Amino acid sequence: MKASNIFLAFIFIASSLNVFANVDEGNKAHKLTMNYAVQTYIDAVTQGKIKDLPEVLDKSVKFTTNQGTRIVNFSKAEMLQNLRGSENLKQNCKTEYSVVEQTDVNSIVKVVMTYDSFSKVNYLTISQTNSGWKITNVSSIFQ
């Protein structure tokens, strides 16, 4: 009787570990998708959830915004530093996104953040890499 209880306990533990391993693998696979990259970016800029943002940004990502007739560029480090100042702050805007163009290895996604008196439009260029989909460029304009 004691041996069968030990065997059943072993089977239970082994199957539990297998379930956790499968969940972890599924989560890793999800983090490699284009949708994950887009949603992580949106969560960072609209809700201040910046924890996972660095993993979906390419190391050489470039952020560009127009300020009147002047074009301003930011590096990955500069943008992350800027976003740390608004960590966990929720923007008072409605956010929608659409895929403008998509191939097997590249995508352009339009993210519109609509506030009461203006909109911020972000065009994300996203590329498939060996490490999953990464944001390689963000160009922002205000309307």
C-alpha positions, 0 to 999 in steps of 0.5 A: 500500500505504501509503495503504491502511494509513493508511486501515485505521488511520483506520477502526480509530481511528474505530470505537474512538472510537465504541465508547468513546462508546457505552460512555460514553453507556450509563454515563450512562444507567445513572446516571440509573436508580432502581436506580443511585440505590438501589445507590449509597446501599447501597454508601455506607452498607454499604461506605463507597463514598461517591464517587458518593453526592452525585450521587444525592442531591437538593440538598434531601434530608433524613435523619431518624432516631429516637433513642428518642422524639426525631427527629433531622434531617440535611441533605445536607452533614451526612450526607455529612460523617458518612459521610466518617468511615466511608469505605471501611469495610465494615459487618458486616451483611447488606443487602436492599432491596425496592420498597414503592411505585413510580410513574413519578415516585416510589418508596419503597424499604425497605433493611434492614441486619441486624446480629447483634443489631439491624437498621437499616431505611432508607426511601428516597423517590426521585423522577424529576427532569430529572437522573435519579432522586434520593433526596429523603428517607431515614428510618431506624429501629433494630429 
